[in-house]
Every structure is written in structure tokens, then in C-alpha cells.
Amino acid sequence: MSSTRGPAEREGDLFAQVAATRAAEQRLLVLRAEHATASIEAAMDVLHDRSEAAMREYVILASEMSLTTMFERRIFPPWGLAGGKAGAPFGCELRRPDGSRVELRGKQNRMVREGEGIVLSSSGGGDYGQTQV
């Protein structure tokens, strides 16, 4: 089972995360010395919003097929805890070959056709605690 990850590999992953967090902390200290706090907070908000949604598009290859959506967190995004910001809501839209887009509801069934794409934007988790710069 060469694809199995044991405790040693997981420990290495944790050490890598700690090292990355320390490097980010040092870089934030440099940014704080060079820029106003409000500018840093605005930039972090943009980065947070962009990183929340992982997007994926599926292109329909069949001449016609039925699509059923059963998504959660479309209207009410994942909440934050201890004063943290809410995550991004889940998104799903139909992209037509002409470039037009139709937002899909969280629970629906519809026919889709060859060449159309289903664009999924997964919701991100909410933050924990207030961000301090």
C-alpha cells in the first residue's frame, strides 16, 4: 500500500504547516512596517474572499442529460466562530456555449445539453476569531 500515509508522513505535513505559518508571520511583520494597517486588512479581505471559493467546471459531452442539484450553503454561507467572518457561499451556474450564464438553485432538476458547462464554486469554511494585524 504505497499510497497510504502513516504517522511519520502526517507529522511531516504538520511541521511544514508550522514552518509556512512562521514564514507568513515574518512577512506580515515586514508588511506591517511598510504599509498602513487599513491597507493590509483590505488586502487580506480580498485574499480571503478569493481563496474561499475553489472553482471547477464540468463540460457536458452527452447530447443531452438530466442534472439534479442538491447543494447546501447557497443562501446562508458557513458561519464564522468567535467573531470570525463567514465563509463564501456555495455557487453553481450553467455556462452556455454562447457565454451566457444561468445561476442554478440549490435543489432542482433540469436538462443540460452538449457543450454547456456546470461551474461549481465550493463554499469555504468560516474564520475563527478576529484577524489581528
C-alpha positions in Angstrom: 0.0 0.0 0.0 2.4 2.7 -1.2 -0.4 5.3 -1.3 -1.1 5.0 2.4 0.1 7.9 4.6 1.2 6.9 8.1 2.0 8.9 11.2 5.5 9.9 10.1 4.2 11.5 6.9 1.4 13.3 8.7 3.9 14.6 11.2 6.0 16.0 8.4 2.9 17.7 7.0 2.2 19.4 10.3 5.8 20.6 10.6 5.5 22.0 7.1 2.4 23.9 8.1 4.1 25.3 11.2 7.0 26.4 9.1 4.7 28.1 6.5 2.8 29.8 9.3 6.0 31.2 10.8 7.2 32.4 7.4 3.9 34.1 6.8 4.1 35.7 10.3 7.5 37.2 9.5 6.3 38.5 6.1 3.3 40.1 7.8 5.6 41.9 10.2 7.5 43.3 7.3 4.3 44.4 5.5 3.0 46.0 8.7 6.2 48.1 9.0 5.9 49.2 5.3 2.1 49.8 5.0 -0.8 51.2 6.9 -2.9 48.7 8.8 -6.1 49.5 6.9 -4.3 48.7 3.6 -3.1 45.4 4.9 -6.6 44.5 6.2 -8.2 45.4 2.9 -5.7 43.3 1.0 -6.3 40.4 3.4 -10.0 40.7 3.0 -9.6 40.4 -0.8 -7.3 37.4 -0.5 -9.7 35.7 1.9 -12.6 36.2 -0.5 -10.6 34.9 -3.4 -9.3 31.9 -1.6 -12.6 30.8 -0.2 -14.1 29.5 -3.4 -12.5 26.6 -5.2 -13.9 26.6 -8.7 -14.4 23.7 -11.1 -16.2 23.4 -14.4 -17.7 20.3 -15.9 -18.4 20.3 -19.6 -21.3 18.3 -20.9 -20.2 15.8 -23.6 -23.5 13.9 -24.0 -26.1 15.3 -26.4 -28.5 15.7 -23.5 -28.6 14.7 -19.9 -30.5 15.3 -16.7 -28.8 17.4 -13.9 -30.0 17.3 -10.3 -28.6 19.8 -7.9 -28.6 19.1 -4.1 -26.3 21.8 -2.7 -26.2 23.3 0.8 -24.8 26.7 2.0 -26.1 28.6 -1.1 -28.1 31.2 0.8 -26.5 31.0 4.2 -22.7 30.6 4.0 -20.7 28.7 6.6 -20.6 30.8 9.7 -17.5 32.1 11.5 -16.9 31.4 15.2 -15.6 33.7 17.9 -16.0 36.9 15.8 -14.6 35.4 12.6 -16.0 36.2 9.2 -18.5 33.9 7.4 -17.1 31.7 4.6 -18.1 32.1 1.0 -21.5 30.7 -0.1 -21.7 27.7 -2.5 -22.3 28.7 -6.1 -23.4 26.7 -9.1 -24.1 28.1 -12.6 -24.8 26.8 -16.0 -22.5 28.2 -18.7 -23.9 28.1 -22.2 -21.8 27.9 -25.3 -22.7 31.5 -26.2 -21.0 32.6 -23.0 -24.2 33.4 -21.1 -24.6 32.1 -17.6 -27.6 30.9 -15.6 -27.5 30.6 -11.8 -28.7 27.2 -10.6 -30.8 26.7 -7.5 -29.6 24.5 -4.7 -32.3 21.9 -5.2 -33.5 21.5 -8.8 -33.6 19.1 -11.8 -33.1 20.3 -15.3 -31.9 19.1 -18.7 -28.4 20.2 -19.9 -27.0 19.9 -23.4 -23.8 19.1 -25.1 -21.2 22.0 -24.9 -22.8 23.5 -21.8 -20.7 23.7 -18.6 -21.6 23.4 -14.9 -19.4 25.8 -12.9 -19.2 24.9 -9.2 -17.8 27.3 -6.6 -17.5 25.4 -3.4 -18.1 27.2 -0.1 -15.2 27.9 2.2 -15.3 27.5 5.9 -15.8 30.4 8.2 -13.0 32.1 10.1 -12.3 31.5 13.8 -11.6 34.7 15.8 -10.9 38.2 14.8 -8.0 38.8 12.4 -5.3 40.9 14.2 -2.7 42.7 12.2 
